[in-house]
Amino acid sequence: MSLKKTSLYGTATAATLVLTVTACGGSGAGGSAGSGAYDKNATVSIGSLYEPQNLDNTAGGGQGVTEALNGNVYEGLFKLTDDGKVEKLLAKDYKVSGDGLTYTFTLRDGVKFHSGKELTSQDVKYSLQKVIADDSQSARKSNLEVIKDIATPDPRTVKVTLSQKSISFVYNLSYVWIIDSQAKNLKTTEDGTGPYKLDKWTRGSALGLDRFAGYWGDAAKNKEVVFHYYKDATALNNALLTNAVDVVTSEQSPDALDQFKNNQNYKVNDGNSTTKLLLAFNDKAKPFTDVKVRQAVSAAIDDKKLLESVWGGYGKLIGSMVPPTDPWYEDLTKVNAYDPARAKQLLAEAGYAKGFAFTLDTPNYDPHPTAATFIKSQLAKVGITVTINTITPDEWYTKVYKNHDFSATLQEHVNDRDLVWYGNPDFYWGYDNKQVTQWVQQAEEASGTAEQTALLKKVNEKTAEDAASDWLYLYPQIVVASSKLSGYPLNGLNSQFYAYDIEKKG
């Protein structure tokens, strides 16, 4: 799972994804700058609302560190492309034992870190251990705790033994940054193998990346990338209009789109999103321990009206944790659909005919405050009183995610294929259904994708029926860019934003 602003990740299957060889290029990219040569020494200015908390994705670096550094500064054994394929990257090849428990990886030759040190198997071992360490804040930690042993028989070979089969193992490795085992101060510096090295990070303002001359693959198509950070969507749009930035990674102000749509100097791209806005209940805290209460709250909220009020004609209703791009997607929007009369009936059956009150912990950035106000108004109509408690991303991480000290909260979950978190009763929302947990486990140990898909469809249907959460809507993925730009990512899969294929005309 990944959350906007909080860098938590989910899981997926590698078995459904095509594996090819790549270096830099190969992801789905958009934008067309027309004919003519591009400037190979250009500086590309990228506008974003998501500044990193720090530069370490195992220490709470947040969505911003994934957006800026993943694939650009740091690389993994495998890469997740913008269109959802898994490709070999620092792994030249790999083999899996007949019992599915041992993976042997052969590393690519000639790879150097930005410090000049050569990549070895010890660096891979260190990087894996860093993710599953006791103090790791990576949500990949639980996925990769299946690792039983890591052996390094020689500098080019890594042998990983698992405690049980994991159909998602290779996919999960695409989220693991390979870091120089001797590197220090990783919250403020870096030592990766990517096509860019860190130039300068000015907190509260910008983060610059320079093309790395010693990169093992194809050189980045621009010399420098600068991520500029803004506090709100209006300031970000103004920066694009005044040419202070060349592209906006994810448009958050649909009302502003007309000024770009009707201007030949810009291109508006509507890609595929995996980001869901959730009203997440604490399923272990009364009254949300009662499935009828969760169903009632879900039925009392007009998701379609909320989506329209926030995004206009953009975005989609989904009715579950699963977006249409996931293999186990089903349209479940009719399950616990908007029906205030049914909501009142369910409340009465649960013993809350006169309603109840709860506090909604709400992140302080858009669109959460708007959504919280809407939800408060909707639930008041069925007798439920909502107190909105506005908190920062750091407070949310500690209060909600770590300590589970909440009744209900709003949060965005960014990743594809993150339905499986409902199989973990220790996850922050506390949904605990033994059958669901068993189905998720069986899906992870499945021998093939057909079996996995069938099992996860059962999980999807059961969690929707139980209103484990209320999945309010699926975000749109709108990238707005100067017409001088091409080659930028369109889909923003899991918040990454590969910059190395971006071409800028002079």
N, C-alpha and C positions, 0 to 999 in steps of 0.2 A: 504494500500500500504506500502510496505517497500522498501527502496532504499538502495543499498550498501553504507555503511558509514554514512547513515543519519537517520535510524530508523523511517520510516514513513510507516504506515500500511494500508492495504486495507480491504475488507470485503468479507464475504462468507456466505453460508447458513449452519445452523446447522441441518436443517430438512433433508438434504440428508445424514447425517453422523450418524453412529451407536454410541450409547451411552452405555458404559459399565463402570465398576468400575476398577480403577487402582491405584497403588501406585508404583512409580518408573517404573517398567517394563511394557511391553505391546506394545511398539512401534516397528515398523519394524526395524530390525538391521541386520548388515551384518558382513562379515568377519568370517573366520573360522580358529581357531588356532590349529585345529586338536584335537586329544585325549589327555587326561592328565589334571591334576588339574591346576587351575590358582592360582595366588598369591593374596590372599584377602587383603594383606597389600601393594600392589603395588602402585607405583606412575606412573600415566599415563601422558605423556607429549604430549600436543596437539599443533600443529603448525598452526598459523593463520596470515592472513594479516590485520585482522580487530580488532585493539585494541579499547576498549570503549573510548568515549569522556569523559564520566563520568559514574556513576553506577546507574543512575536514568532514567528509560525508559519513564518518562514523562517530562524530562528536556534535551532532545537532547543527550541521551546516545549513540546513534548510533547503527549500526548493531552489533558491537562487544559486546555490553552489552546484547543484545538478545542471541547471540551465547554462551556467557559464563555463564550467570546467569539464563536465562529462563529455568525453569524446574529443574535446578541444585540447585540454591539458592532460587529462588522464585517460588511459585506455584500459580495457579488460582483455581477458583471454578471448572473449567474444563480444560482439557489438550488436545492439538492438537498433535496427534501422528505423527511419521515420515512418515506414509503412509496416513495421511490426515483424520483420524477418530477423532471424538470428544468423549472424555471419561470423566466421572465424576471423580473429584479429591478431592478437599476440600469440595465439595458439596456431601453429602451422598445421597441426593435425592432432587427432585424438582417437583413442580406441576404448571400447567399453567391453568388459568381461562378459562371458555368457550369462552369469547370474545377475548382471546389472549393478554390481556393487563396487567395481573397481574401474576408475577412469584414468587412463594414462595419456598425458598431454605432452606433445613435443613443441617446444617454443621456437618461435621464429628467430632466425639468425640475424645478426647485425643491428639489433635494437639497442638504443642507448637512452638513458634518462637525460633530462635537461642538464643535469650536473656533469654529464660526460661518462658516468658509470655505465657499464654494460649490464643489460638485463640478464639475470640468471634465475634458476629454479628457486633459489633461496628467497628472492624477492616475491615470487608468487606465493610461496609458503607463508612468508611474513604477512602479505596482504590478506590472505584468507584467514589467518589467525587473528588479524586485527579486527575483522568483521565479526568474528564469533567470540571475541574476548569479553570478559565479565563486564568491563566498563564501556563496551560498545553501545552506541545509541542507534545503530543501523537496524532497521526493521528487517533487513535481510538476515539478521542474526538467527532468528528462529528457523528460517528456511534452511540455513546452511549448518545448523547444529547437527544435521544428519551426517556431517563429516566425522569419521571415526579416526582417520589417520592420514597424514600428509608425508609422503616420502620424496626425497630428492636424490635419486641414484646418480645423477650427473647434472652438470650445469644447464642442460637443455631439456631435461625430463622431470616432470612432476607426476607423481602417482598418488591419486586420492582414493581412499577406501571409505565407503559409506556404511553406516550401520543398518540401513534399509534402502530399498529401491526408491528412487526419486525421479519421476518422469520429467520434473521441472529443473533438474540440477543444472544442465547446460544453460538454460534460460536464466536461472538465478545468477550464474557466473557472469552474465553480461552486465550485471550491476556492480561487480566487484572491481574497484580500481586497483591496478597493479602499481605499487608504490615502491620506490627505492627503500630497501630495508634499513639503510643507514640515515635516512632523512630525519630531520628534526623540525620542531616548531610548525607542524602541519596545519595548525589553525590559521597561520598568517603567511606561510610560504608553501611551496610545492616542489615536488620532484617527480614528474610523470614522464611518459614516453610520447605524448601526443604531438600533433602538428604545431601547437603553440606552446610557448612558455609564458609564465606570468611576468608582466612588465611592472605594473604598479596598481595597488588597490588603495584608493582614497575612500575611506569609509564614509557612507552617507552621500557619495557622489558618483564614483565611477570605478570600474575595474578594467584594466587594459591587458591585452594579450598580444605578444609579438610572435611572428612566424619563426619556428625553430629550424635553423639551418641544418641541424643534424638529424632531421626526422627520417626514419627508415622507409617511409612510404612516399606517395606523391605529395609534393609540397602544397600547402594551403594556397588557394587562388587569390588571396589578398595578403597584404603584408602585416596589417594590424587590425585587431578588433577591439572596440571599446564598448563595454556595457555601461550605459548611463542609467542611473536609478532615479525614479520619481515617486513621489508620495501618493499621487492620485492619477486617475485616468485623464482628467482634463489637462494637467500639466504635461503628461506624456503625449497627448494628441497635439498640443501646442508645439511641443518640441519637434514633432514630425512635420507639422505645417511650416515651421520656420527653418527646416533643414538642419536642426541640431542633432537629429537622429535620422537614419536611413530606413529603419524598419522597426516595427513594434511587434514583440514576440507573441503577445496575446491581447487582443483588443478587449477592454473591459467596459467600454462606453458605447453601446450600440446606437445611441442617439446621435453620436458624432460621425457616424459612418457616411452620411450623405455628402459631407464636405469632401470626402476622399473619393467616393464613387463617381461623383460628377466632375472630377478633376483628372485630366489626362496625365498629370505628373505622379499619380499614385495608382496602386493596384490593391484591391481588396480581395483577399483569398479566404474562402470558407472551407477549412479542412475537416478531418474527422477527429472527434474528441473522445477521450476516455474519462474525462473528469466529471464526477457525480457530486451534486450537492446533497448532503444528507442531513436530515434531522435524526441524530443518533440518540436513542434512548439508552439509559443505563438499565439493562434488562435484569440486573441483580438488585435494583433499588425500587421499593414500592413508590408509586403504584404500577410502575412499568414492568414489574415481575408478572403482571397479569396480561396475557395475550389480548384479551378483549379491550383493555385500556389502550394498548398500542394500536390495535386495529381501529379503535374509535378516533384516536388522535389523527391517524392517517386519513380516515374517511372524512374528517372535519376540515381538512385543508384542501383548497382548490389549487392543485399543482399547476394546472393550465393557466389560471389567472396569474399566479405568481410568476411563472416563466414569461408570460407576456409582459408583465409589469417591469421585469428586470431586463429582459433581452429582446423585447419587441418580437419580430418574426424569426428570431434565431433560437437554436437549441432544440432539444427533444424531450418528451416525456418517456420514461423507461419502466417505472413500476418495480424495479429490482436493482440489484447491484451490478447487473450485467449489461454493458452497452452492446449495440448491434454488431460491433466488430469482433466480439468474443464468440468462439465456436459454439458455446452452450447458451447463446442468447435465445430467449423466447419473449414475445410481447406479453407482459404481465400487467399492463397498465389498467386492466379492468379488475385486478385483485385489490381489494381495499380502496377502490376508486372513490372520488368525491361524492359523498352522500350524507349530508348533515343529519337527516332523519335517522339513518342507520347508526350514525355516530352516537346520537342520544340514546338509542335503544341499547347499544353495546355498553355504554356507560351505566345505564340502569341495571343491566344484567350483571355487571361487575361490582355493583354496590355503590356506584357514584352518580346516582340520579341527580344530585344537586351539584355535580362537578367536583373539582378539586383544584389545588394550586401547585405550581412547581416553578423552579428557577431554570431559565434557559441560558446556559453559558455560551456567549456569542463572541467570536473573534472580532476584533475592532476594525477589520478592513473589508472593503466591498467584496461581494454583495451581502455579507452576513447581517449587518445592522438593518438593511432594507428587508431582507427575508424574515428576520426576527420580528420586526414590527408588523409585517403582514401576518405571520403565524399567530402572534398575540391577538390580533383583531379577529382572525378566523376562529380561534379556539374559544374566544369570549362568547361567541354565538351559541356554543353548546355548553356553556357554563364553566369552562376551564379558565382559570386565572393564571397568566404567565407573567413572571417577573424577569426582565431581561438583565443579565449580568454581563457587561461588556469587559472582555479581557484581551490582553496582548497575546501574540503567538507563543511567547515563552511561558506565560502563565497558563495558557491552554495545555502546553506540553506537560508541564508539571502537574497541574490540577486534574486535568481530564485523562490524558494519555497514561501518565505514570501512576498517579495515585487513585484514579477512578473515583474521584471525589466530585460527583455531579449527578444530576437527575436526568438532564437532557442537554444536548449541545448541537451546534451547527458546525459542519466541517466539510471540506472538499476532499474527496479521495481521487487522486489523479490517475493511478495506474490502471492498465488493462488487466483482466484476469485476476482480480483481487477478491472475488467472491469467497475464496477459500478461507478468509479470515473469520468467517462465521463458523468454521469448524474448530476454532480455538477459543474455548470458554474463558481463557485468561486474557483475551484481547480487551481493549478498553471498554467496549460496549457490553461485554459480559453475557452475550447470547450463548446459552448452554443447552444444546439438544444432542443427546448421545447418538441418535441416528444420523444427524447431519455430520457430526464429528467422524463417525465411522465411514460415511460416504466420501467425505473429503480425504480421509486416509486411504481408502481403497482407490480413489481416483489418482492419488499421488503415486501409488504402487502399481497402477494399471500397466498392462503389457502393451497397450496400444491406445491410439487417440479415440477410437470409436467407444471403447469401454470407458475411458476417462470422460468423454463428452456426455454419455448417457448418465453417469453418476452425478456429474456436476449440474446437469439439468434438473435432477431430483433435488439437489441442494438449493438451486435457484427457486424452484417452485415452493419448497417447504419454507424457506426463509421469507419469501414474499407472503405466503399464507399466514405465517406467524407475525408479520409486520415486525421482523427483527429490528428494522430501522424504518424510517420513512424516506424513500429515495425521491427527492423532490423533483429533480430534473437532471438532464445531461447537458453540460455546458456546450456552447458552440466553440469552435477553435478558429478564431478570426485573426489572420496575420495581415497587417497593412504595411506596405512597403513603397518606397520610391520606385518609379518606373525605370530608374537607372539600374536597379538591382535585379539579379536572377540567382537561382541556385539555393535559395533559403528554404529551410524546412517548412512544411505546410501543416503537419498534423500535431506537432508539439507532444509527441508520444511520451508520457511519463515525465513531462517538463523539460526534457533535454532540448537543446537548440544548437545543432551542429552548424558551425560558422565557416568551416574550411572550404565548402563548395560555393560560397557566395561570390559572385562576380559583380563588379561595380564599374559601370562605364564612366569615363571621364566627362 
